[in-house]
Amino acid sequence: MSTETKPKKEKKHIKVTFNAPCILVFAIISLIALILSLITGGKTNEILFMTYRSRFTNPLTYLRLFTHVLGHSGWEHFIGNMSFILLLGPMLEEKYGTKKIAWIMALTALVTGIIHCVFFADIALCGASGVVFAFILLTSFTSFKDGELPVTVILVALIYIGKQVYEGIAVQDNISNLAHIIGGMVGAIVGYHWNRKKPETTDSYL
């Protein structure tokens, strides 16, 4: 009497993937920057990870226009920004690609850094809040169609940008509302250009 044996099912192993290299590298460098800042009493932030008006002959002046988004004042500041970036960033990087996400992060850092140094000469700026707001507005444009303005885009703009305008006028704190507004504007402008219908051409960033 013969018996049949069922083939054993292969066990599926869960594989950890480096799914969003740009976002993950950004988060890791930001974490390292925070730890260095805590160890040195904020000296590394002052040198590398915050932007402020300084001599044009100093090469670090130009570097800090980009690297200030990597610095944070403490754990609460870091966790607040990274929560949004790690939530929204991978989805955006999957949709637009690593190079485009790196480009918009660098663009947001540069624009917010320059405008901050022009208008707030005596105040230092650090943190990825501008990038967060760029991502929020960019995310709202993912379903955008040329010739249409989704209600979600209008609501996001009113809620997030409107809140920053109000707080910038009515609330006195150490949060750079201007950086939030500029970051949101960068995300909205880039999101519109990336999602509107175009003729079939080579890939472009705007």
N, C-alpha and C positions, 0 to 999 in steps of 0.2 A: 504494500500500500504506500503510494507516494504522497508526500506532503509538499505543499508549496510554501515558500518563505517570501515574505514581502521585502523588497529591497529597502535598506535603511535610508532614511531621509538624511541628506547632508545638512549639517547644522549651518545656519547662516550666521556669519560673523559680522558684527557691526564694525564698520571701518570709519575711523575719524578722518575727515577730509579738511584740507586747508581751502575752504570754499570761497573765501573772499580775501585774496592776498593783500590788496591795497588797504582794506579796512582793518584787517588783523594786524598788519605791520604798523599802521597808524596807532592802533590801540596799544600795542606792545611798546612802541617808542614813547608814547605819552605816559605809560606806566613807569617806564625807566626814568623819564624826565621828572616825574613826580617824586619818585623815591630819592633821586639825586638832590632834588630841591629840599626835601625834608631832612636829608643827611647834612646838607651844607647850609641849612638855615635860610634857604631862598637864594643863595648866591648863584647857583647854576641857572635858575630862572632869570635872574637879573642879567646874566651874561648872554644866555642863549635863547631862553624860552618866554620872553615877553618883549613887546615892542614899545618904544618910546622915542621921542625926538632926541637924536644924538648927532655927533659930528658926521658930516657926509664923507669925510676922509677915512672913517672907521669902517672896514669891510663888514663887521658884524651888524652894522646898522641895516644893511641890505639883507643879510641872512635872516635877521630877526623879523623882517616883514613877512617871511614865510613860516618861520619856526615858532612864532608866538602861539599858534593854535595847538602846539604840542604841550605847552606848559599849563599847569593848573595850580590854584592856590592851596588846595587841600583835597582830602579824600572825597568830601561831599561834592565839591565842584567837579572832580574827575568822574565820579560815579554817575552824577546827573547827566553829564555830556555823553559819556561812553554808553550809557543805557540806550539813548536815542541812536547814536552812531552804529552800535552793534545790532540794533533792531532794524533800522532803515537801510544802512549801508550795504549789507550783503544782497538785498533784493535789488537795489539800484546798480550795484556792480555786476550782477548777473544780467540785468537788462541792457546796460550801456557799455559794459566792458571795463576792465581795470584801468586802461589808459585814460579814458574819459572821466572816470571818478577821481583819479589822481589829479587830473587837470582841473576839475571844478573845485577840488579842495585847495589846490595851490592858488587858483584864481581868487577864491573867497578870502584866503589868508592875505594875499597881496592887496586886494581892494580895501578890506577892512583895516589892514595895517597902515596903508597910506593915508586913508581918510582920518583915522584915529590920530596919527602923528601930526596931521595938518591942524586939526581942530582941538586936540587935547594934548598940548605940548608937555604939560607937567604931570600927566597921568600915564602910568604904564598899563598895558593891556595884555592879558594872556588868557588862554582857554579856547576851546573848540566850539563855543556857543554859536558863532557865525556859521560854521560848517553845519551844525545841527539845524539851524533855520534854513540854510540852503537846501539841505536834504529834505526837510519837511515840505518846502514849496516844490522842490523837484519831484517828490513823490506824488504830490497832488496833480501833476501834469501827466502822469503815466497813461491816463485814458483820454488825453486831449486829442481832439480831431481838428484839423484845419478849418477855420471858419466857425468854430463852436467854442464857447467858453463854459466849461462845466460848472455847475453850482458849487461843487466841492472845492474848486479852486477859489471861488469868491469867498466861501465860508472860511477856508483856511487862511486866506489873506486877511480877512476881517478879524478873525479870532487871534491869530498869532502876531501879525504885524500891528494891528490896531491896539493890542494889549501892550506892545512895546512902546508905541507912540504915547499911549496914556501914561505908562509908568515913567517914561522919560520926562514927562511934564509934571506929573503929580507926585511921584514917589522919589525920595532921595535915598539911594543906596549905592553900593559899589559895583553894580552890574552894568556892563556897557550895553545899554539898550540900542545905541547906534550900531554897534557891531551886529546885533541880532537883526535889525532892520535891513542893513546892507547885505548880510548873508541871505536873508529871505528874498531880497530883490535880485541878487545874483542867481539864486536857485530858480526864481520865477522866469527870468529872462532866458536863462540857458534851457530850462525845461520847455519853454515855448518853442525855441529854435530847434531843439532836438526832437520834438514830437509833432511839429507841423509837417504836412505833406510836402515833399520836395521831389524834383525830378531825379531820376536815377543817376547819381553822381558818385564820386569817390567820397569816402568817409570824411566828415569834417566835424570840428568841435563847436562851430556856431553856424 
